[in-house]
């Protein structure tokens, strides 16, 4: 089943909502409209320690559940979007 979603950034690390992905990888994208880079990583990620996604960037990861990924940003107006099956 195809699943899509988005999460607004916060200035403190936030875990993505639980969603299982058994059929394949998940692609994460920082929309071009974002004002700043966002970072993703494991629990405890901080600005400066995560995987950087500049506006318009994307990355594909093989994960079993979104709750394995944490998000942080410099402001609360940017977003991270995803699609997976």
N, C-alpha and C positions, 0 to 999 in steps of 0.2 A: 504494500500500500504506500503510495506517495504521501510524504509529509512535508509541509513547508511551515515556516514560522519566522518570527522576528523577536528580538529582545532589545530594549533600549539600554544604552550604556549607563553606568553609574560610576562615580568616582571611587567606589569601593568594589572589590571583586564580588561578582554575583554568579551563582551557578545557573546554567540554563535549565529549563524545565525538563522533567523526565519524559523521554520519548524513545522507544526502541526502534532500532534499525537492523533488521536481520537480513535484508535482501541485498545490501550493497553499501557503498560509501556515502558520506554526507558532505555536501559542498557548503561552505560558509562564505558569505560575501559581505564586505563593507560597502554599502551603497555609495555611489558617486556624490550624493548630496551630503554625506557626512562632512562635518566641519574639521575633524581632526582624525588622526590615526586611532584605532582601537587595538586592544591586545587580547589574545585568548591564550589559555593555558590550563594547567591543573590547579587544584585548590591552593590558595595562597598567592596566585598570580598578582603581580603589581605592575603599574606603569613602569616599563623599563626591564621587566623580566619575562614578559609574554611574547608570543609570536605576533609580530606587528602586521596589521592589515591597514594600509593606507586607504583613503577613499577610492573605491573602484576595484580594490584587490579582492582576490578570492583564494581559498585553499580547500582541498578535498582531503578528508580524513576517513580512515576506516575505524569507526567507533561503533560500539553496540548500543550506546544510549547517550542522548544529549547531556545527561547529568554528569558526564565525565568531563565536561568543558566548562570553564569559568571565563567570564568576560569582565573587562575593565576599560574605562576610557577617561579622557580628560574632562568630559562634560556629560550632561544628561540629555542632550538633544540628538546624539548619534545613535545608530542602530547596527545590529548584526542580523543578517538574514540567513536562512538555511533551507536546503532541499535534500531529501534523501528517501530511500525506500526500505 
